[in-house]
């Protein structure tokens, strides 16, 4: 008789999970809708910016070789942003310019207004002239055909650049829909009065927040009860999602009934049980063409696993390079004890030492049901399997939440 299969490492489980993900489709959207979303394909500039030599300051456009203290110029016109001077600047002539205005033909320098005294229709240059030309050449920012690479999660700065490049609609990766199925007879919805043996459903809402912040569109379904008909109805309600996530299992053992009902619905289980804490009873596979992840029922376990596994999974669904979350090194603010045989993602808080170095305080209470501890934490301290205790000022790897 063989024993249970060895627990997967977090790294192996994440690699196998990401292999189940297929990028969501592409849709066009307005620039106002694009910040934080993923550009699906490269876009080339449709114009040059600026499209003409432009004034960088308020002042006067003149021929640079004539600029010297005491020089006098006749003002022959004016230009402002959006309205150019149609003529050319000849010797001894100047055009009044405002910032952003096209520099007229014949001029190659803008004398700032502080360096010029106006005398009727003329200006006289003063002493101590600013040596800068204050002319932005055409194409200083970008030229037609320059490309923004993709895939790329668009910042507000990126969106501004794409708009300036002339793009009124952008090809964006559709926000992947993630159906969340909380399970358990012990649960009631927030705001409802729990019975004497019940608690309020919370983990679905924490996981939904993690998913939304990563760029997904979470959809929390009604609580599925611990019976096959209720679970079957929940899986039917999840049809059309890009990813299905269950939270919790059944009274006969974590995920046992979920696995059974999902298997009857076509789940091809890829793996089950991870060498980590919290979060050991995590499973993943495909239900037909749709990837499915089963998270633990304990709220802290579910939310920690959402960070470690679902955030990279959302990146993969968005067509972004996906892998383990970035880690940093922080200095322990207080000693910690040894770790057990599973990789531990301990709830922790970050601060700065008197020398400005990043330091981490690992919470004393690490029970996977304690949402109050998780709410205070802003990082996960990663403790490798069988790690010895560490003293104050030793270093740990951390993942920011």
ZAMARGU-4260 file (C-alpha; in steps of 0.2 Angstrom, whole numbers, plus 5000, padded with zeros to 4 digits):
<rodrens>
0) 5000/5000/5000 | 5008/5017/4995 | 5007/5032/5005 | 5001/5049/4999 | 5011/5058/4985
5) 5024/5070/4991 | 5019/5088/4994 | 5024/5100/4980 | 5036/5114/4983 | 5028/5131/4981
10) 5039/5134/4965 | 5034/5118/4957 | 5015/5121/4961 | 5016/5139/4954 | 5025/5133/4938
15) 5011/5120/4935 | 4997/5132/4939 | 5004/5145/4927 | 5005/5132/4913 | 4986/5130/4915
20) 4982/5149/4911 | 4978/5155/4894 | 4978/5174/4891 | 4961/5182/4890 | 4955/5190/4874
25) 4959/5208/4867 | 4947/5223/4867 | 4948/5241/4861 | 4945/5254/4874 | 4947/5273/4876
30) 4962/5280/4884 | 4952/5286/4899 | 4949/5267/4903 | 4966/5261/4900 | 4977/5266/4916
35) 4981/5250/4925 | 4976/5239/4911 | 4988/5229/4899 | 4992/5234/4882 | 4990/5219/4871
40) 5001/5223/4856 | 5014/5236/4852 | 5008/5253/4846 | 5018/5265/4835 | 5017/5284/4836
45) 5006/5291/4822 | 5014/5308/4823 | 5030/5317/4828 | 5030/5327/4845 | 5032/5341/4844
50) 5028/5342/4825 | 5038/5358/4823 | 5052/5368/4833 | 5043/5375/4848 | 5046/5389/4860
55) 5051/5382/4877 | 5048/5399/4886 | 5039/5415/4884 | 5050/5428/4874 | 5055/5433/4857
60) 5061/5423/4842 | 5076/5430/4834 | 5091/5425/4823 | 5104/5418/4836 | 5119/5426/4828
65) 5112/5443/4831 | 5110/5441/4850 | 5121/5452/4860 | 5119/5465/4874 | 5111/5481/4868
70) 5105/5473/4851 | 5088/5480/4845 | 5075/5471/4836 | 5059/5476/4827 | 5044/5466/4833
75) 5034/5460/4817 | 5021/5449/4825 | 5016/5437/4838 | 5013/5418/4840 | 5005/5407/4853
80) 5002/5389/4856 | 4990/5383/4842 | 4993/5399/4832 | 5009/5401/4822 | 5016/5417/4814
85) 5014/5414/4796 | 5029/5424/4790 | 5048/5423/4792 | 5060/5432/4804 | 5073/5442/4795
90) 5089/5451/4801 | 5085/5463/4815 | 5067/5456/4817 | 5058/5447/4831 | 5042/5439/4834
95) 5034/5438/4851 | 5032/5420/4857 | 5023/5411/4871 | 5027/5394/4877 | 5023/5380/4865
100) 5021/5392/4850 | 5029/5386/4834 | 5046/5395/4831 | 5044/5405/4814 | 5055/5402/4799
105) 5072/5411/4800 | 5073/5411/4819 | 5083/5399/4829 | 5083/5406/4846 | 5071/5412/4859
110) 5077/5427/4870 | 5067/5425/4886 | 5056/5440/4890 | 5066/5444/4906 | 5081/5448/4895
115) 5072/5460/4883 | 5065/5477/4887 | 5050/5482/4876 | 5050/5499/4868 | 5035/5501/4857
120) 5036/5490/4842 | 5054/5485/4847 | 5064/5476/4860 | 5082/5480/4867 | 5092/5466/4874
125) 5099/5468/4891 | 5116/5463/4899 | 5119/5445/4906 | 5109/5437/4893 | 5103/5419/4896
130) 5114/5408/4884 | 5100/5395/4881 | 5091/5394/4864 | 5075/5389/4872 | 5069/5380/4856
135) 5063/5362/4857 | 5067/5354/4840 | 5054/5344/4831 | 5053/5326/4837 | 5061/5331/4854
140) 5049/5320/4863 | 5046/5306/4850 | 5045/5304/4831 | 5032/5296/4820 | 5034/5277/4820
145) 5042/5275/4837 | 5034/5261/4846 | 5028/5257/4864 | 5032/5238/4867 | 5019/5226/4873
150) 5013/5217/4884 | 5014/5232/4896 | 5004/5236/4911 | 4999/5254/4907 | 5003/5268/4920
155) 4994/5285/4919 | 5011/5291/4911 | 5010/5278/4897 | 4992/5282/4893 | 4996/5301/4891
160) 5011/5296/4879 | 4999/5284/4869 | 4986/5298/4868 | 5000/5311/4862 | 5005/5298/4849
165) 4988/5300/4841 | 4979/5284/4848 | 4961/5287/4852 | 4957/5268/4855 | 4969/5256/4863
170) 4970/5237/4861 | 4969/5231/4879 | 4969/5213/4886 | 4952/5210/4893 | 4951/5210/4912
175) 4950/5191/4916 | 4934/5186/4925 | 4937/5176/4940 | 4922/5167/4948 | 4924/5165/4967
180) 4914/5151/4975 | 4914/5151/4994 | 4908/5135/5001 | 4902/5128/5018 | 4886/5126/5028
185) 4894/5136/5042 | 4894/5152/5031 | 4882/5167/5030 | 4884/5182/5019 | 4891/5198/5027
190) 4877/5208/5035 | 4866/5192/5039 | 4864/5186/5056 | 4874/5170/5059 | 4866/5155/5068
195) 4874/5148/5084 | 4886/5137/5074 | 4890/5149/5059 | 4902/5162/5054 | 4902/5176/5042
200) 4909/5173/5025 | 4925/5184/5023 | 4939/5175/5013 | 4930/5178/4996 | 4930/5196/4998
205) 4948/5197/5003 | 4953/5186/4988 | 4942/5197/4977 | 4952/5212/4982 | 4968/5204/4979
210) 4962/5199/4961 | 4955/5216/4957 | 4971/5225/4962 | 4981/5214/4950 | 4969/5218/4936
215) 4956/5204/4936 | 4937/5206/4937 | 4932/5195/4952 | 4914/5189/4953 | 4909/5182/4970
220) 4895/5169/4968 | 4883/5164/4981 | 4889/5153/4995 | 4888/5134/4989 | 4882/5123/5003
225) 4890/5106/5008 | 4880/5096/4996 | 4883/5090/4978 | 4867/5099/4970 | 4873/5116/4978
230) 4891/5114/4971 | 4885/5108/4954 | 4874/5124/4953 | 4889/5135/4958 | 4900/5127/4944
235) 4886/5131/4932 | 4885/5149/4938 | 4904/5150/4935 | 4903/5145/4917 | 4911/5158/4905
240) 4924/5164/4918 | 4942/5164/4913 | 4947/5156/4930 | 4936/5147/4944 | 4942/5148/4962
245) 4933/5138/4976 | 4936/5143/4994 | 4935/5129/5007 | 4929/5111/5005 | 4916/5100/5014
250) 4913/5093/5031 | 4921/5076/5027 | 4938/5084/5023 | 4945/5099/5015 | 4940/5100/4996
255) 4935/5082/4996 | 4917/5085/4991 | 4923/5100/4979 | 4935/5088/4971 | 4922/5075/4969
260) 4909/5086/4961 | 4922/5095/4951 | 4928/5079/4945 | 4910/5074/4940 | 4909/5090/4930
265) 4925/5086/4920 | 4939/5092/4932 | 4956/5086/4927 | 4966/5088/4943 | 4984/5093/4940
270) 4990/5094/4958 | 4984/5094/4976 | 4993/5099/4992 | 5008/5111/4994 | 5023/5110/5006
275) 5018/5128/5013 | 5009/5135/5027 | 4997/5142/5028 | 4989/5134/5012 | 4994/5116/5012
280) 4977/5110/5005 | 4978/5119/4988 | 4973/5111/4972 | 4973/5116/4953 | 4967/5108/4937
285) 4956/5111/4922 | 4937/5110/4921 | 4936/5108/4902 | 4945/5123/4895 | 4944/5133/4911
290) 4957/5133/4924 | 4952/5130/4942 | 4960/5133/4958 | 4954/5126/4975 | 4960/5137/4990
295) 4959/5133/5008 | 4944/5138/5018 | 4954/5147/5032 | 4953/5165/5028 | 4971/5169/5031
300) 4976/5154/5021 | 4965/5159/5006 | 4972/5177/5006 | 4990/5172/5007 | 4988/5159/4993
305) 4979/5172/4983 | 4995/5183/4984 | 5007/5169/4981 | 4997/5160/4967 | 4983/5170/4960
310) 4992/5186/4958 | 5005/5178/4946 | 4990/5168/4938 | 4981/5185/4934 | 4997/5191/4926
315) 4997/5175/4915 | 4979/5178/4910 | 4983/5196/4906 | 4997/5190/4894 | 5011/5197/4905
320) 5027/5188/4910 | 5022/5178/4925 | 5032/5170/4939 | 5035/5171/4958 | 5031/5188/4966
325) 5047/5199/4969 | 5056/5197/4985 | 5066/5209/4995 | 5078/5207/5010 | 5074/5215/5027
330) 5082/5215/5043 | 5074/5207/5058 | 5068/5219/5071 | 5066/5205/5084 | 5072/5186/5085
335) 5061/5172/5078 | 5060/5154/5082 | 5064/5139/5070 | 5053/5134/5056 | 5045/5117/5053
340) 5046/5106/5037 | 5035/5117/5026 | 5039/5134/5018 | 5031/5147/5029 | 5023/5163/5023
345) 5023/5172/5040 | 5012/5188/5042 | 5024/5203/5046 | 5025/5222/5047 | 5038/5233/5039
350) 5047/5248/5046 | 5063/5258/5045 | 5077/5257/5057 | 5086/5272/5064 | 5098/5270/5050
355) 5085/5270/5037 | 5086/5251/5033 | 5071/5241/5030 | 5066/5230/5045 | 5053/5217/5047
360) 5043/5211/5063 | 5036/5194/5062 | 5019/5193/5071 | 5019/5182/5086 | 5002/5174/5082
365) 5002/5165/5065 | 4986/5155/5066 | 4978/5154/5049 | 4961/5160/5055 | 4967/5177/5062
370) 4961/5190/5050 | 4965/5204/5063 | 4984/5199/5062 | 4983/5199/5043 | 4975/5216/5043
375) 4989/5223/5052 | 5002/5215/5041 | 5009/5223/5025 | 5021/5209/5021 | 5024/5190/5021
380) 5041/5184/5028 | 5047/5169/5019 | 5054/5156/5030 | 5062/5141/5021 | 5058/5123/5027
385) 5067/5118/5043 | 5076/5135/5044 | 5084/5138/5061 | 5079/5152/5073 | 5086/5169/5068
390) 5092/5183/5079 | 5088/5202/5079 | 5097/5210/5064 | 5098/5194/5054 | 5090/5195/5037
395) 5074/5188/5029 | 5066/5188/5012 | 5049/5197/5012 | 5035/5199/4999 | 5025/5215/5000
400) 5006/5213/5001
</rodrens>
